[in-house]
Amino acid sequence: LGLCEVEVVGTVLANATVDVISSEASGELNSSWRADNAHDGDSSTCYLNGASQGGVNWLRLHLVQLSTIDRVVIQSRTDGDYGEEIIGLRVSACRSAEQCTLCGTMEGSGNPHKGTWLQVSCHAVSADAILIEDTATIGLCEVQVFRHFF
C-alpha cells in the first residue's frame, strides 16, 4: 500500500465554547466537575456526576445551530483508572428536548485506559443538541461533535 496524501474531512462543532450555547446535566459532583468542562477543549478538566438514585443520569450539549451530525467522539477521564465510565453511554442527537434519535452506545473492549477516545456514528441526523445518558455515573473529559458533509 502506497499513499501520497491522506485527507481527513470534518469540522469540530462542540469542542470550542463558541459553538455551544450551553450545557446542562442531571447533576454535578461539585464545582470542579462542571458540565461545561465536557466541551471546553481542555482534557485536564472533566465532567462527573453523582451516582443515579434509580433514574437516568444525563448530559446535554446545546449546539449553536441546527447541524447534520456525522459522529460524536468522547474522551474518557484522564485523572485515574476510570476509562470504563464512557462504556455503555447512550448518545442521541436531538432537535428538541422531546425529539431525540439514538445514535448508538459507546462500546469498547476490556477496560479503556485513561484518556481513551471512543466514537459513535449518528448517520447524518439533524440536531441542535447532543444528549448523553446512562444509569451509572457519567465521567468524561471531552465531547466532540462532527458535522456531516454531503
N, CA and C atoms as a LAMMPS dump frame, in Angstrom:
ITEM: TIMESTEP
0
ITEM: NUMBER OF ATOMS
450
ITEM: BOX BOUNDS ff ff ff
-5.0000000000000000e+02 5.0000000000000000e+02
-5.0000000000000000e+02 5.0000000000000000e+02
-5.0000000000000000e+02 5.0000000000000000e+02
ITEM: ATOMS id mol type element x y z
1 1 1 N 0.846 -1.173 0
2 1 2 C 0 0 0
3 1 3 C 0.887 1.229 0
4 2 1 N 0.738 2.075 -0.975
5 2 2 C 1.491 3.322 -1.041
6 2 3 C 0.54 4.497 -0.993
7 3 1 N 0.827 5.45 -0.139
8 3 2 C -0.025 6.632 -0.006
9 3 3 C 0.788 7.873 -0.301
10 4 1 N 0.205 8.766 -1.067
11 4 2 C 0.86 10.052 -1.321
12 4 3 C 0.24 11.147 -0.472
13 5 1 N -1.04 11.018 -0.199
14 5 2 C -1.724 12.053 0.56
15 5 3 C -2.931 11.446 1.26
16 6 1 N -3.175 11.87 2.478
17 6 2 C -4.353 11.452 3.228
18 6 3 C -5.065 12.713 3.671
19 7 1 N -6.375 12.755 3.436
20 7 2 C -7.15 13.921 3.83
21 7 3 C -8.226 13.493 4.81
22 8 1 N -8.31 14.174 5.934
23 8 2 C -9.342 13.924 6.929
24 8 3 C -10.363 15.044 6.802
25 9 1 N -11.633 14.675 6.594
26 9 2 C -12.669 15.67 6.374
27 9 3 C -13.592 15.721 7.577
28 10 1 N -13.91 16.91 8.044
29 10 2 C -14.831 17.086 9.16
30 10 3 C -14.522 18.373 9.885
31 11 1 N -15.52 18.893 10.55
32 11 2 C -15.358 20.117 11.325
33 11 3 C -15.864 19.866 12.733
34 12 1 N -15.074 20.198 13.721
35 12 2 C -15.497 20.048 15.102
36 12 3 C -16.547 21.108 15.396
37 13 1 N -17.699 20.699 15.925
38 13 2 C -18.754 21.649 16.264
39 13 3 C -18.749 22.005 17.736
40 14 1 N -18.663 21.024 18.601
41 14 2 C -18.892 21.295 20.022
42 14 3 C -17.642 21.217 20.883
43 15 1 N -16.469 21.343 20.298
44 15 2 C -15.256 21.28 21.1
45 15 3 C -14.813 22.66 21.564
46 16 1 N -15.331 23.711 20.954
47 16 2 C -14.991 25.079 21.346
48 16 3 C -16.25 25.737 21.901
49 17 1 N -16.079 26.511 22.952
50 17 2 C -17.237 27.097 23.609
51 17 3 C -18.044 28.011 22.701
52 18 1 N -17.438 28.56 21.664
53 18 2 C -18.187 29.413 20.746
54 18 3 C -19.242 28.628 19.972
55 19 1 N -19.09 27.326 19.864
56 19 2 C -20.041 26.501 19.135
57 19 3 C -21.123 25.9 20.02
58 20 1 N -21.063 26.171 21.315
59 20 2 C -22.037 25.616 22.248
60 20 3 C -22.754 26.766 22.936
61 21 1 N -24.085 26.753 22.886
62 21 2 C -24.856 27.779 23.576
63 21 3 C -24.746 27.56 25.075
64 22 1 N -24.974 26.317 25.486
65 22 2 C -24.915 25.983 26.903
66 22 3 C -24.838 24.479 27.074
67 23 1 N -24.587 24.07 28.285
68 23 2 C -24.654 22.649 28.618
69 23 3 C -25.351 22.544 29.96
70 24 1 N -26.017 21.437 30.144
71 24 2 C -26.716 21.192 31.398
72 24 3 C -26.623 19.716 31.702
73 25 1 N -26.859 19.361 32.963
74 25 2 C -26.7 17.969 33.367
75 25 3 C -27.67 17.632 34.489
76 26 1 N -27.862 16.34 34.687
77 26 2 C -28.742 15.867 35.759
78 26 3 C -28.141 16.107 37.125
79 27 1 N -26.844 16.346 37.175
80 27 2 C -26.175 16.62 38.44
81 27 3 C -24.691 16.776 38.231
82 28 1 N -24.064 17.549 39.08
83 28 2 C -22.615 17.713 39.045
84 28 3 C -22.101 17.361 40.42
85 29 1 N -21.012 16.596 40.476
86 29 2 C -20.474 16.148 41.751
87 29 3 C -20.095 17.335 42.632
88 30 1 N -19.406 18.315 42.054
89 30 2 C -19.093 19.566 42.742
90 30 3 C -18.658 20.586 41.695
91 31 1 N -18.282 21.778 42.103
92 31 2 C -17.975 22.848 41.155
93 31 3 C -16.747 22.565 40.289
94 32 1 N -15.918 21.621 40.662
95 32 2 C -14.751 21.271 39.846
96 32 3 C -15.112 20.357 38.673
97 33 1 N -16.267 19.732 38.717
98 33 2 C -16.668 18.731 37.721
99 33 3 C -17.867 19.225 36.905
100 34 1 N -17.862 20.477 36.482
101 34 2 C -18.989 21.122 35.809
102 34 3 C -19.268 20.533 34.425
103 35 1 N -20.532 20.678 33.998
104 35 2 C -20.945 20.195 32.683
105 35 3 C -20.186 20.892 31.561
106 36 1 N -19.882 22.184 31.719
107 36 2 C -19.183 22.875 30.637
108 36 3 C -17.743 22.409 30.463
109 37 1 N -17.201 21.629 31.392
110 37 2 C -15.882 21.02 31.217
111 37 3 C -15.885 20.009 30.072
112 38 1 N -17.045 19.476 29.729
113 38 2 C -17.15 18.442 28.696
114 38 3 C -16.919 18.991 27.295
115 39 1 N -16.917 20.313 27.136
116 39 2 C -16.729 20.875 25.799
117 39 3 C -15.82 22.098 25.812
118 40 1 N -14.89 22.155 26.764
119 40 2 C -14.016 23.321 26.868
120 40 3 C -12.695 23.175 26.113
121 41 1 N -12.46 22.024 25.471
122 41 2 C -11.231 21.809 24.718
123 41 3 C -10.027 21.499 25.58
124 42 1 N -10.221 21.315 26.868
125 42 2 C -9.126 21.063 27.811
126 42 3 C -9.307 19.675 28.429
127 43 1 N -8.462 18.738 28.036
128 43 2 C -8.578 17.355 28.528
129 43 3 C -8.243 17.21 30.002
130 44 1 N -7.691 18.243 30.607
131 44 2 C -7.371 18.14 32.031
132 44 3 C -8.565 18.509 32.917
133 45 1 N -9.628 19.047 32.314
134 45 2 C -10.853 19.329 33.071
135 45 3 C -11.917 18.34 32.62
136 46 1 N -12.62 17.758 33.557
137 46 2 C -13.578 16.704 33.228
138 46 3 C -14.942 16.99 33.843
139 47 1 N -15.948 16.271 33.346
140 47 2 C -17.294 16.317 33.9
141 47 3 C -17.542 15.014 34.636
142 48 1 N -18.151 15.092 35.808
143 48 2 C -18.512 13.906 36.578
144 48 3 C -19.783 14.207 37.344
145 49 1 N -20.764 13.311 37.232
146 49 2 C -21.979 13.494 38.019
147 49 3 C -22 12.485 39.149
148 50 1 N -22.898 12.691 40.085
149 50 2 C -23.063 11.741 41.176
150 50 3 C -23.8 10.507 40.697
151 51 1 N -23.786 9.478 41.48
152 51 2 C -24.469 8.239 41.12
153 51 3 C -25.975 8.466 41.054
154 52 1 N -26.614 7.822 40.108
155 52 2 C -28.061 7.923 39.947
156 52 3 C -28.769 7.223 41.093
157 53 1 N -29.888 7.77 41.465
158 53 2 C -30.697 7.139 42.511
159 53 3 C -31.912 6.486 41.844
160 54 1 N -31.664 5.499 41.014
161 54 2 C -32.725 4.775 40.34
162 54 3 C -33.185 5.425 39.05
163 55 1 N -32.631 6.58 38.697
164 55 2 C -33.003 7.272 37.471
165 55 3 C -31.914 7.19 36.428
166 56 1 N -32.006 8.094 35.487
167 56 2 C -31.026 8.16 34.413
168 56 3 C -30.204 9.433 34.58
169 57 1 N -28.891 9.311 34.539
170 57 2 C -28.001 10.466 34.531
171 57 3 C -27.878 10.953 33.1
172 58 1 N -27.767 12.251 32.902
173 58 2 C -27.677 12.789 31.553
174 58 3 C -26.837 14.056 31.505
175 59 1 N -26.311 14.291 30.306
176 59 2 C -25.552 15.49 29.979
177 59 3 C -26.038 15.936 28.608
178 60 1 N -26.455 17.202 28.486
179 60 2 C -26.948 17.716 27.209
180 60 3 C -26.079 18.898 26.777
181 61 1 N -25.583 18.828 25.534
182 61 2 C -24.829 19.921 24.936
183 61 3 C -25.71 20.58 23.883
184 62 1 N -25.989 21.864 24.052
185 62 2 C -26.8 22.617 23.095
186 62 3 C -25.874 23.24 22.059
187 63 1 N -26.065 22.878 20.786
188 63 2 C -25.233 23.397 19.705
189 63 3 C -25.738 24.773 19.286
190 64 1 N -24.868 25.566 18.704
191 64 2 C -25.218 26.923 18.291
192 64 3 C -26.313 26.916 17.235
193 65 1 N -26.274 25.951 16.351
194 65 2 C -27.26 25.908 15.267
195 65 3 C -27.612 24.464 14.932
196 66 1 N -28.714 24.318 14.239
197 66 2 C -29.125 23.013 13.736
198 66 3 C -28.073 22.543 12.745
199 67 1 N -27.551 21.331 12.931
200 67 2 C -26.487 20.791 12.09
201 67 3 C -26.763 19.333 11.781
202 68 1 N -26.234 18.864 10.687
203 68 2 C -26.32 17.452 10.333
204 68 3 C -25.109 16.767 10.958
205 69 1 N -25.364 15.859 11.893
206 69 2 C -24.309 15.268 12.708
207 69 3 C -23.812 13.958 12.106
208 70 1 N -22.501 13.864 11.943
209 70 2 C -21.871 12.654 11.43
210 70 3 C -21.527 11.691 12.563
211 71 1 N -20.831 12.216 13.597
212 71 2 C -20.417 11.347 14.699
213 71 3 C -20.145 12.177 15.945
214 72 1 N -20.158 11.49 17.08
215 72 2 C -19.835 12.089 18.367
216 72 3 C -18.674 11.286 18.94
217 73 1 N -17.639 12.003 19.384
218 73 2 C -16.438 11.38 19.925
219 73 3 C -16.299 11.826 21.374
220 74 1 N -16.086 10.869 22.273
221 74 2 C -15.999 11.163 23.713
222 74 3 C -14.674 10.654 24.258
223 75 1 N -14.022 11.497 25.057
224 75 2 C -12.774 11.118 25.713
225 75 3 C -13.06 10.744 27.163
226 76 1 N -12.521 9.602 27.593
227 76 2 C -12.691 9.171 28.98
228 76 3 C -11.878 10.056 29.913
229 77 1 N -12.155 9.943 31.192
230 77 2 C -11.426 10.729 32.185
231 77 3 C -9.932 10.479 32.098
232 78 1 N -9.168 11.519 32.384
233 78 2 C -7.703 11.45 32.3
234 78 3 C -7.062 11.45 33.674
235 79 1 N -7.876 11.4 34.724
236 79 2 C -7.361 11.577 36.084
237 79 3 C -7.315 10.287 36.89
238 80 1 N -7.13 9.173 36.264
239 80 2 C -7.055 7.922 37.014
240 80 3 C -7.46 6.764 36.143
241 81 1 N -7.912 5.709 36.754
242 81 2 C -8.277 4.491 36.045
243 81 3 C -9.791 4.421 35.881
244 82 1 N -10.38 5.392 35.188
245 82 2 C -11.828 5.492 35.077
246 82 3 C -12.309 5.406 33.633
247 83 1 N -11.526 4.832 32.755
248 83 2 C -11.89 4.747 31.348
249 83 3 C -13.213 4.061 31.102
250 84 1 N -13.587 3.139 31.984
251 84 2 C -14.83 2.376 31.789
252 84 3 C -16.074 3.242 31.942
253 85 1 N -15.959 4.44 32.488
254 85 2 C -17.136 5.272 32.698
255 85 3 C -17.775 5.747 31.394
256 86 1 N -17.075 5.633 30.247
257 86 2 C -17.705 6.009 28.989
258 86 3 C -18.308 4.804 28.26
259 87 1 N -17.952 3.588 28.68
260 87 2 C -18.526 2.384 28.078
261 87 3 C -20.008 2.308 28.468
262 88 1 N -20.856 2.117 27.475
263 88 2 C -22.285 1.995 27.74
264 88 3 C -23.057 3.304 27.678
265 89 1 N -22.358 4.442 27.508
266 89 2 C -23.076 5.709 27.387
267 89 3 C -23.933 5.69 26.13
268 90 1 N -25.189 6.1 26.268
269 90 2 C -26.095 6.22 25.121
270 90 3 C -26.006 7.654 24.607
271 91 1 N -25.749 7.789 23.309
272 91 2 C -25.593 9.102 22.688
273 91 3 C -26.721 9.318 21.693
274 92 1 N -27.432 10.434 21.85
275 92 2 C -28.544 10.775 20.959
276 92 3 C -28.34 12.162 20.377
277 93 1 N -28.837 12.361 19.172
278 93 2 C -28.857 13.668 18.526
279 93 3 C -30.301 14.165 18.606
280 94 1 N -30.48 15.398 19.091
281 94 2 C -31.832 15.905 19.383
282 94 3 C -32.139 17.179 18.613
283 95 1 N -33.379 17.275 18.148
284 95 2 C -33.868 18.505 17.521
285 95 3 C -34.654 19.328 18.515
286 96 1 N -35.084 18.701 19.562
287 96 2 C -35.76 19.375 20.671
288 96 3 C -35.638 18.426 21.858
289 97 1 N -36.092 18.861 22.998
290 97 2 C -35.978 18.009 24.19
291 97 3 C -36.726 16.692 24.012
292 98 1 N -37.798 16.708 23.25
293 98 2 C -38.631 15.511 23.089
294 98 3 C -38.312 14.699 21.841
295 99 1 N -37.562 15.262 20.905
296 99 2 C -37.334 14.593 19.627
297 99 3 C -35.858 14.216 19.475
298 100 1 N -35.486 13.089 20.082
299 100 2 C -34.1 12.624 20.041
300 100 3 C -34.004 11.319 19.259
301 101 1 N -32.933 11.178 18.502
302 101 2 C -32.648 9.965 17.75
303 101 3 C -31.394 9.332 18.332
304 102 1 N -31.502 8.084 18.763
305 102 2 C -30.348 7.38 19.321
306 102 3 C -29.317 7.15 18.224
307 103 1 N -28.113 7.683 18.439
308 103 2 C -27.006 7.431 17.508
309 103 3 C -26.411 6.061 17.787
310 104 1 N -26.256 5.748 19.062
311 104 2 C -25.684 4.47 19.441
312 104 3 C -25.173 4.496 20.867
313 105 1 N -24.52 3.418 21.233
314 105 2 C -23.97 3.249 22.572
315 105 3 C -22.461 3.131 22.462
316 106 1 N -21.753 3.819 23.337
317 106 2 C -20.294 3.755 23.336
318 106 3 C -19.858 2.335 23.692
319 107 1 N -19.063 1.745 22.835
320 107 2 C -18.591 0.384 23.046
321 107 3 C -17.073 0.362 23.038
322 108 1 N -16.524 -0.532 23.815
323 108 2 C -15.077 -0.692 23.864
324 108 3 C -14.752 -2.085 24.356
325 109 1 N -13.542 -2.508 24.112
326 109 2 C -13.135 -3.834 24.565
327 109 3 C -12.295 -3.704 25.827
328 110 1 N -12.604 -4.527 26.776
329 110 2 C -11.843 -4.515 28.019
330 110 3 C -12.069 -3.24 28.807
331 111 1 N -11.059 -2.794 29.499
332 111 2 C -11.125 -1.587 30.306
333 111 3 C -10.282 -0.515 29.625
334 112 1 N -10.926 0.479 29.001
335 112 2 C -10.147 1.511 28.293
336 112 3 C -9.202 2.25 29.245
337 113 1 N -8.074 2.65 28.726
338 113 2 C -7.113 3.417 29.508
339 113 3 C -7.62 4.828 29.702
340 114 1 N -7.04 5.531 30.658
341 114 2 C -7.42 6.928 30.861
342 114 3 C -7.11 7.725 29.598
343 115 1 N -8.021 8.636 29.27
344 115 2 C -7.846 9.465 28.088
345 115 3 C -8.23 8.808 26.783
346 116 1 N -8.834 7.625 26.81
347 116 2 C -9.251 6.913 25.599
348 116 3 C -10.37 7.673 24.896
349 117 1 N -10.306 7.717 23.566
350 117 2 C -11.362 8.329 22.752
351 117 3 C -12.177 7.21 22.103
352 118 1 N -13.505 7.294 22.244
353 118 2 C -14.414 6.367 21.565
354 118 3 C -15.421 7.194 20.778
355 119 1 N -15.969 6.604 19.723
356 119 2 C -16.928 7.347 18.916
357 119 3 C -18.149 6.515 18.577
358 120 1 N -19.213 7.235 18.232
359 120 2 C -20.434 6.611 17.768
360 120 3 C -20.924 7.415 16.562
361 121 1 N -21.409 6.724 15.55
362 121 2 C -21.894 7.377 14.336
363 121 3 C -23.343 7.809 14.507
364 122 1 N -23.658 8.998 14.012
365 122 2 C -25.037 9.498 14.076
366 122 3 C -25.735 9.439 12.72
367 123 1 N -25.057 9.024 11.669
368 123 2 C -25.643 8.772 10.354
369 123 3 C -26.426 9.962 9.808
370 124 1 N -25.842 11.144 9.847
371 124 2 C -26.412 12.35 9.23
372 124 3 C -27.766 12.755 9.81
373 125 1 N -27.892 12.72 11.115
374 125 2 C -29.11 13.155 11.794
375 125 3 C -29.02 14.666 12.032
376 126 1 N -30.098 15.394 11.763
377 126 2 C -30.145 16.828 12.045
378 126 3 C -30.423 17.044 13.522
379 127 1 N -29.611 17.908 14.153
380 127 2 C -29.757 18.105 15.599
381 127 3 C -29.257 19.482 16.007
382 128 1 N -29.794 19.969 17.117
383 128 2 C -29.273 21.186 17.729
384 128 3 C -28.798 20.915 19.155
385 129 1 N -28.801 19.633 19.543
386 129 2 C -28.299 19.241 20.863
387 129 3 C -27.835 17.792 20.815
388 130 1 N -26.898 17.477 21.696
389 130 2 C -26.423 16.098 21.877
390 130 3 C -26.764 15.697 23.303
391 131 1 N -27.39 14.541 23.458
392 131 2 C -27.778 14.027 24.768
393 131 3 C -26.979 12.766 25.064
394 132 1 N -26.315 12.743 26.212
395 132 2 C -25.528 11.587 26.653
396 132 3 C -26.176 11.091 27.938
397 133 1 N -26.53 9.788 27.978
398 133 2 C -27.263 9.232 29.118
399 133 3 C -26.658 7.919 29.59
400 134 1 N -26.884 7.634 30.88
401 134 2 C -26.521 6.337 31.449
402 134 3 C -27.203 6.203 32.808
403 135 1 N -27.444 4.983 33.231
404 135 2 C -27.997 4.76 34.572
405 135 3 C -26.89 4.758 35.608
406 136 1 N -25.64 4.667 35.164
407 136 2 C -24.481 4.704 36.065
408 136 3 C -23.88 6.11 36.054
409 137 1 N -22.831 6.295 36.803
410 137 2 C -22.113 7.566 36.833
411 137 3 C -21.57 7.896 35.446
412 138 1 N -21.697 9.156 35.049
413 138 2 C -21.1 9.621 33.8
414 138 3 C -19.853 10.418 34.152
415 139 1 N -18.713 9.961 33.665
416 139 2 C -17.456 10.668 33.854
417 139 3 C -16.727 10.73 32.534
418 140 1 N -16.443 11.937 32.048
419 140 2 C -15.764 12.108 30.768
420 140 3 C -15.021 13.434 30.764
421 141 1 N -14.078 13.573 29.843
422 141 2 C -13.306 14.822 29.784
423 141 3 C -13.672 15.698 28.595
424 142 1 N -13.926 15.132 27.449
425 142 2 C -14.26 15.946 26.286
426 142 3 C -15.291 15.249 25.413
427 143 1 N -16.144 16.062 24.796
428 143 2 C -17.095 15.599 23.796
429 143 3 C -16.86 16.433 22.548
430 144 1 N -16.668 15.778 21.417
431 144 2 C -16.53 16.46 20.133
432 144 3 C -17.654 15.983 19.23
433 145 1 N -18.264 16.931 18.535
434 145 2 C -19.363 16.637 17.631
435 145 3 C -18.922 17.038 16.234
436 146 1 N -18.996 16.096 15.295
437 146 2 C -18.539 16.35 13.931
438 146 3 C -19.718 16.468 12.988
439 147 1 N -19.66 17.481 12.142
440 147 2 C -20.695 17.744 11.127
441 147 3 C -20.537 16.759 9.979
442 148 1 N -21.664 16.369 9.403
443 148 2 C -21.672 15.505 8.221
444 148 3 C -21.579 16.379 6.985
445 149 1 N -20.707 16.01 6.048
446 149 2 C -20.581 16.71 4.776
447 149 3 C -21.127 15.819 3.685
448 150 1 N -21.909 16.376 2.813
449 150 2 C -22.53 15.605 1.723
450 150 3 C -21.606 15.501 0.546
